Every structure is written in C-alpha cells, then in structure tokens.
C-alpha cells in the first residue's frame, strides 16, 4: 500500500492554529457570553413579572364577580321577603369599603319595564386599576 496519498491529521496543524498552545477564552468571548446571559435573564424576568401581574388581575376580577353575585343574591332574597315592588334603586344604595374588600365599591341600577312587567337589575363592582365588573339579570312580577 502506498502511503503517499494518505492524509495525515495534524500534520499542518500549527500553520492554522492561531492560539499556538494558549488555552482558555478571549475577553471578547467572555463579554459576549455575559451580555447574552444578561439579556436572557432580563427577558425571563419580564415574562415572569407579566405572568404574575396577569394572575393578580385575574384574582381581582374573580373577587369582583363574587361580590356582584353576593349582591344579586341579596336582591333575589329581598324579592322573596319583601316582594317584587321592593326592587327599586333607593333600596340598594351604593356601597364602598366592602368589609375585607375595602378597595372595592358596588352599585345597583334597577330599570323597570312596566309594559313588559319585568325589571333589569345590574350590579356593578369597581376597583381602581381594573375594569368594572357588571352582572345583569331580570326579575319578573310573578
């Protein structure tokens, strides 16, 4: 077998090796890695912060909905106890500082449709820095 044409690995290695025996990373490589990891860390923190804020917002909306449902249930009970004619705006004044939910406020709006014989009742729960939550239902005189 003729070894003339065999490629010898590493024969000319010294000609293309720019480090020539040096080991480790250059300052540019270290700076690029630090910048890359820093950007990745900041993006990850931003995503986590956004997710946490949306979780808190969802919890506030659920609380507001529960407060609206609580008031609507009270109005239903008042209809059973006092009658259909009791469902009027003056009987349900606006409320603020709702017990342990001091930052929430709640109002009731009653619209009477005399010809049709029913009332639309809307309970609105408000809190700063979030959209209002409204719950609407109809009551009939029966």
N, C-alpha and C positions, 0 to 999 in steps of 0.2 A: 504494500500500500504506500502511496506517495503522500507524504505529509506536507508537501509544498502548498497545497491549496486549502489546507485546514485553517480555519480562523482561530486565532489564539486569543482567548478572552483575557483582557487586561494587558495585552502587550503594549498598546499605545495609551494606556490609561493616564499616565502622567501628563500627556500633551493636552488632554481635555479637562483635567481636574483643576479647577481654579483655586480650590482651597489648599491643596497640597499638604495634607496632613493635619489641617486645622479641623477641630470638631466643635459642634455647638451651633447656635443660631446667631444670625446677624442682628444688629439693633433694629433695622428696618422690619425684619420678620417678627420680632418681639412686639414692636409698636403696632403693627398691623393686627396681630392676634389680640392684643389688649383692646384696640378700637373695635374689632369685630365682636368680641365677647361683651364689651360695654354696650354696644348698640343692641345686641340680642337681649341683654339683661333689661335694658330700658323698655324695649318693646314688650317683653314678657310682663314686666311690672305694670305697664299701661293696660295691657289686656286684662290682667287680674284686677286692677282697680276698676276698670269699666264693668267687669262682670260683677264685682261686689256692689257697685252702685246700683246696677240694674236689679240685683237681688233685694237691696234695701227698698228700692222704689216699688217692686212687686209686693213686698210685705206691707208697705203703706197703703197700697191700693186694696189689698185683701182686708186690712183693718178698716178702711173707709167703707168698703162694701158691707162688712159685718155690722158697722154702726148704722148704715142705711137700712139693712134688713131688720135690725133691732127696732128702729123707729117705725118701720112699716108694720111690724108685728104688733107694736103697741097700738097703732091706729086700727088694725083689724080687731084687736081686743076691745078697744073703745067703741067700735061699731056694734059689737055683740053686747057690750054692757050698757051703753047709753043710746044706741040706735043710729040709724043712717043719718039722721038730721044733725048729729053731733059732729060729723066730719066737716069742719069749717076751718078756715085759716086762723081765726082768733084763738081757737082751742089748741093750736100747735105753734107756739111762738118759737122764734129762732133760739138755738142753744149754742153756747160756746163753752169751752173747757169741760169736755165730757168725761168727768171722772178721771180715770187714769190716762185718758187720751186727751190731755189738756190742750194740745196744739190743733185739735180738730174742732170744727164747728158744723152745725147741722141745721137745715131749714126745711120747712114743709110748704108746698104750694098745692092748694086744692082748687081745681077748676070744675064747676058744676055745669052739667049739660041737662037743663031742666026738661027739654022736649024729649030727649032720649032716655032720661031717667037714670043717669049714672054720673059718677064723679071720678075724674082723673086725679090721682094723688101722686106727686113727685117729691121724693125725699132727696135732698142734695147735701152731700158731705164735702167739706172743703178743708184744705190744709195748705199752708204756704209751700211753694216749690213743688207742687204736684197738680195734675189736672183734677178738676172736680169729678166726683163720682155721683151719678144720678140713678135712682131706682124709681120707676114709674109703674103704677098699677091702677086698675079701675075697680070701683065699688058700685054695685047696683043696689037699688032700694027693693030688696025682697027679704 
